[in-house]
Amino acid sequence: MRETCFYCKYADFKTQLDTPMRGFAKCRKARTPEEKAKYYPRTNPCAAGVFQTASEAAIARRAAVLGEIPLQCAEFEQEGG
């Protein structure tokens, strides 16, 4: 499993779906004020260093609302980029 926001238990994707922030998440484990204010793309590797896999139900809900991670992003992550 890739350790990205899309699959993380601590990613909060409750942004307005009709805004440019659609598909971006806040990290509930952010440590600094800068991290707390930042929105992370769903393909972002864990910045807080506390990744825990979300439940299958949570991942399914995210996929239903946001769509799957685009193929080119998944391939990029597999390459280690």
Backbone torsions as a table, in degrees:
resi	resn	phi	psi	omega
1	MET	NA	134.1	178.7
2	ARG	-74.9	139.1	179.9
3	GLU	-90.5	70.2	179.5
4	THR	-119.2	166.4	-178.9
5	CYS	-54.5	-37.9	-177.1
6	PHE	-56.5	-35.8	-176.4
7	TYR	-100.3	2.3	-173.4
8	CYS	-89.6	138.4	178.0
9	LYS	-63.9	-30.2	-174.5
10	TYR	-92.7	-0.8	178.1
11	ALA	-79.6	131.1	-179.6
12	ASP	-112.1	104.8	-177.3
13	PHE	-93.5	21.2	-176.5
14	LYS	-81.2	58.8	175.8
15	THR	-102.4	164.6	178.3
16	GLN	-66.6	123.1	-176.3
17	LEU	-70.1	-18.7	-178.7
18	ASP	-98.3	19.0	178.9
19	THR	-115.6	168.4	176.2
20	PRO	-63.6	-13.9	-179.5
21	MET	-84.7	4.7	178.1
22	ARG	-57.6	128.7	178.4
23	GLY	88.7	0.6	176.7
24	PHE	-102.9	152.8	-175.9
25	ALA	-127.7	153.0	167.9
26	LYS	-95.3	146.4	178.0
27	CYS	-96.3	120.9	179.7
28	ARG	-75.1	-7.7	177.9
29	LYS	-109.6	16.4	178.6
30	ALA	-57.9	142.2	-174.1
31	ARG	-102.2	-35.9	-175.2
32	THR	-108.9	161.9	176.9
33	PRO	-58.5	-34.0	178.5
34	GLU	-65.1	-44.2	178.7
35	GLU	-65.5	-37.8	-179.3
36	LYS	-67.1	-29.0	-178.6
37	ALA	-86.7	-11.8	-173.0
38	LYS	-89.6	143.9	170.5
39	TYR	-101.2	135.1	-178.3
40	TYR	-108.7	139.2	174.8
41	PRO	-67.9	153.6	-176.0
42	ARG	-65.3	-16.7	179.2
43	THR	-95.1	5.7	-177.5
44	ASN	-72.1	130.5	173.3
45	PRO	-64.3	155.2	-176.1
46	CYS	-56.4	118.1	-179.8
47	ALA	-88.1	-25.6	-177.0
48	ALA	-87.2	-15.6	179.2
49	GLY	75.3	21.4	-178.2
50	VAL	-126.7	30.9	-175.9
51	PHE	-54.8	132.9	169.1
52	GLN	-138.0	134.4	-177.5
53	THR	-64.3	131.0	176.7
54	ALA	-71.2	162.8	177.9
55	SER	-66.5	158.0	178.0
56	GLU	-59.9	-35.5	179.4
57	ALA	-64.5	-42.2	179.5
58	ALA	-65.1	-42.6	179.3
59	ILE	-65.2	-39.7	178.2
60	ALA	-64.3	-40.5	177.6
61	ARG	-63.8	-43.2	179.1
62	ARG	-62.0	-43.3	179.8
63	ALA	-64.4	-37.0	-179.9
64	ALA	-67.3	-38.5	-177.0
65	VAL	-85.7	-44.7	-173.4
66	LEU	-97.9	-18.0	-174.1
67	GLY	88.7	164.1	177.5
68	GLU	-68.5	160.5	175.6
69	ILE	-65.3	131.3	-179.0
70	PRO	-54.0	144.2	-175.0
71	LEU	-55.2	-43.2	-177.6
72	GLN	-64.2	-30.9	177.0
73	CYS	-70.6	-41.0	179.2
74	ALA	-63.7	-41.5	178.5
75	GLU	-66.0	-39.3	178.8
76	PHE	-62.1	-42.4	-180.0
77	GLU	-65.9	-38.4	179.5
78	GLN	-65.1	-30.9	179.4
79	GLU	-75.5	-9.5	-179.7
80	GLY	88.3	17.2	-176.7
81	GLY	-90.9	NA	NA
